[in-house]
Amino acid sequence: MGASRRFVCALTMKTRKSMKKKRHTRIFMSPNNFMVKKFVFTGVYSWFFLRQWSVAIIIPPMLEKGLIQIYTGDGKGKTTAAFGLALRAAGHGGKVLIYQFLKPDTLELGERNLVNMRCEGIVVKSLDESWDMARSMENPIHMQRIRAAIHKVMQELETSAHERYYDVIILDEIVFCLNHGLAEMDDIKCLIENRSPQVEVVLTGRGAGQELIEMADLVTEMRLIKHPYDNGTPARKGIEY
């Protein structure tokens, strides 16, 4: 047999094998094939089962019993202490939500920058309405918008605390908001009373009243003794913010 004939024969056999393989592939992938129907049904059923099962998965809480903490007083360190607690909880695998009521996203804060870059277990949020101490207090319309925004956020936080979306919820400057009529005591009570027993709640802000203190398990007062601000030293990047 000549070389050209052997080449044609080999090519013919290869073509037949290829056609046979394609024919088998077409038969297997046909919608009428029983195995295809079974494969598709099994895949859809498995997806549905796993989807339903994933809803039922219960993540164990970080704490057996969550407490109420308050960091108050006219001294420096309330928010700093709260962020330190958040880092500690995240270091043990806890999920933490820090809601900053008076510090908008546009304000550059070192602790928030660090958390957003490197701490997956910590979520930091702030109001859509920006707060300015001098201007906001003199603008009744803006104050009303802030009240409405805080009320809405507190209702959302109550749901998060009840469903235990987080192990620790920190309400930064909520005490200040309460004292200046921006937040309602009833909203704070509802969050505390309706939360999951395993959720820790931390409230910060100067001037915590007796009613709020009685609801807490731990109250720390930062007392101002001396501050460089009194000597004209402005807030320093990396130290005060």
C-alpha positions in Angstrom: 0.0 0.0 0.0 1.4 3.4 -1.0 2.1 6.1 1.4 -0.6 8.3 0.0 -3.2 5.5 0.2 -2.2 4.8 3.9 -2.6 8.5 4.6 -6.1 8.6 3.1 -7.1 5.4 5.0 -5.8 6.8 8.3 -7.6 10.1 7.7 -10.8 8.2 6.9 -10.6 6.2 10.1 -9.9 9.3 12.1 -12.9 11.1 10.5 -15.1 8.2 11.3 -14.1 8.1 14.9 -14.6 11.9 15.1 -18.1 11.6 13.6 -18.9 8.7 15.9 -17.8 10.7 18.9 -19.9 13.7 17.7 -22.9 11.5 17.1 -22.6 10.1 20.6 -22.2 13.6 22.0 -25.3 14.7 20.2 -27.3 11.8 21.5 -26.1 12.3 25.0 -26.9 16.0 25.0 -30.3 15.6 23.4 -33.1 17.0 25.6 -35.0 13.7 25.1 -32.2 11.7 26.6 -33.1 10.2 30.0 -29.7 10.8 31.5 -29.8 14.5 30.6 -33.2 14.9 32.1 -32.1 13.2 35.3 -28.9 15.3 35.4 -30.8 18.6 35.0 -33.5 17.6 37.5 -30.9 16.5 40.1 -28.9 19.7 39.6 -32.0 21.9 40.0 -33.2 19.9 43.0 -29.7 20.1 44.6 -29.5 23.8 44.1 -33.0 24.4 45.6 -32.2 22.1 48.5 -28.9 23.8 49.3 -30.5 27.2 48.9 -33.1 26.3 51.5 -30.6 24.7 53.7 -28.3 27.7 53.7 -31.1 29.8 55.2 -31.3 27.4 58.1 -27.6 27.5 58.9 -27.1 29.0 62.3 -23.8 30.8 63.0 -22.8 30.3 66.6 -22.7 33.6 68.6 -19.4 35.0 69.9 -21.0 35.7 73.3 -23.2 33.6 75.5 -24.7 36.8 77.0 -24.4 40.3 75.5 -24.3 43.3 77.8 -24.9 47.1 77.5 -22.0 49.4 77.8 -21.8 53.2 77.9 -18.7 55.3 77.3 -19.6 58.9 78.5 -18.0 62.0 80.0 -16.3 65.2 78.8 -12.9 63.6 78.4 -11.2 62.3 75.3 -11.4 58.6 74.4 -15.0 57.5 74.1 -15.0 56.6 70.4 -11.4 55.4 70.7 -12.4 52.9 73.3 -15.3 51.8 71.2 -13.1 51.1 68.2 -10.7 49.3 70.4 -13.5 47.0 71.6 -14.5 46.5 67.9 -11.0 45.3 67.0 -10.9 43.0 69.9 -14.2 41.4 69.0 -13.2 41.0 65.3 -10.0 39.4 66.5 -12.1 36.6 68.0 -14.1 36.2 64.9 -17.0 38.4 65.9 -19.0 40.6 63.6 -19.2 44.3 64.6 -21.3 47.2 63.3 -20.2 50.7 64.2 -22.8 53.4 63.4 -21.4 56.9 63.6 -24.3 59.3 63.9 -22.4 62.6 63.8 -19.4 61.7 61.7 -20.1 61.6 57.9 -18.2 59.5 55.4 -16.5 62.7 54.0 -14.7 63.1 57.4 -11.3 61.4 57.2 -10.8 59.4 60.4 -7.8 57.2 60.9 -9.6 54.4 62.7 -12.3 54.2 60.0 -9.7 54.1 57.3 -8.0 51.2 59.0 -11.2 49.3 59.5 -12.3 49.8 55.9 -9.0 48.6 54.5 -8.1 45.7 56.8 -10.9 44.5 59.1 -13.4 42.3 57.3 -15.4 41.6 60.5 -16.2 45.3 61.2 -18.7 47.4 59.3 -18.7 51.2 59.7 -21.7 53.2 58.6 -22.9 56.8 59.0 -25.9 59.0 58.4 -26.8 60.2 54.9 -27.4 63.6 56.4 -24.2 65.3 57.3 -23.9 67.0 60.7 -22.2 70.3 61.5 -22.2 71.4 65.1 -22.5 75.2 64.4 -24.7 75.2 61.3 -27.0 72.2 62.0 -28.2 73.5 65.4 -29.3 76.8 63.9 -31.2 75.2 61.0 -34.6 73.7 62.1 -35.3 72.1 58.7 -31.9 70.3 58.8 -32.5 69.2 62.4 -35.8 67.7 61.4 -34.2 65.8 58.6 -31.5 64.5 60.9 -34.2 63.4 63.4 -36.0 61.5 60.7 -32.8 59.9 59.5 -31.8 58.8 63.0 -35.3 57.4 63.7 -35.2 55.3 60.5 -31.7 54.1 61.3 -32.6 53.1 64.8 -35.5 51.0 63.5 -33.1 49.2 61.1 -30.6 48.7 64.0 -33.3 47.2 66.1 -33.9 44.6 63.4 -30.2 43.9 63.1 -29.9 43.4 66.9 -33.0 41.2 67.1 -31.9 39.0 64.2 -28.3 39.0 65.5 -26.7 40.1 62.2 -23.8 41.3 64.4 -22.3 40.3 67.7 -21.5 43.8 68.7 -23.4 47.0 67.8 -21.8 50.3 68.6 -23.9 53.5 68.5 -21.2 56.2 68.4 -22.4 59.6 69.7 -26.0 58.4 70.2 -25.9 59.8 73.8 -25.2 63.3 72.4 -28.0 62.9 69.9 -30.4 61.9 72.7 -29.5 64.9 74.8 -30.0 67.3 71.9 -33.3 65.9 70.8 -32.0 64.2 67.7 -32.7 60.7 69.0 -35.6 59.3 71.0 -35.2 57.3 74.2 -38.0 54.9 73.1 -35.9 53.9 70.0 -32.9 53.1 72.2 -35.1 51.2 74.7 -36.6 49.1 71.9 -33.2 48.2 70.5 -31.9 47.2 73.9 -35.1 45.3 74.9 -35.7 43.5 71.6 -32.1 42.6 70.8 -30.9 39.0 70.8 -29.5 38.0 74.2 -26.1 37.3 72.6 -25.7 40.9 71.2 -23.5 43.4 72.9 -24.6 47.1 72.6 -22.2 50.0 73.2 -23.4 53.6 73.4 -21.0 56.5 73.4 -21.4 60.3 73.9 -21.0 62.8 76.7 -23.8 63.5 79.2 -25.4 60.1 79.7 -28.5 60.6 82.0 -29.6 58.4 84.9 -32.3 56.6 82.9 -29.8 55.5 80.3 -27.2 54.6 83.0 -29.7 52.3 84.8 -30.2 50.3 81.6 -26.5 49.6 81.2 -24.3 46.9 82.7 -21.1 48.8 82.4 -20.6 52.6 82.4 -17.3 54.3 82.0 -16.9 58.0 82.4 -14.0 59.8 80.6 -13.2 62.8 82.8 -11.4 65.8 81.3 -8.5 67.0 83.5 -6.3 68.7 80.9 -6.5 69.0 77.1 -4.1 70.7 74.6 -7.1 72.2 72.8 -7.4 74.6 75.7 -4.0 76.0 74.8 -4.9 76.5 71.2 -3.5 73.2 69.8 -5.8 72.0 67.0 -6.9 68.4 66.5 -4.0 66.4 65.0 -4.2 63.9 62.2 -3.4 60.5 63.5 -3.9 61.4 67.1 -7.3 63.0 67.6 -8.8 61.8 64.3 
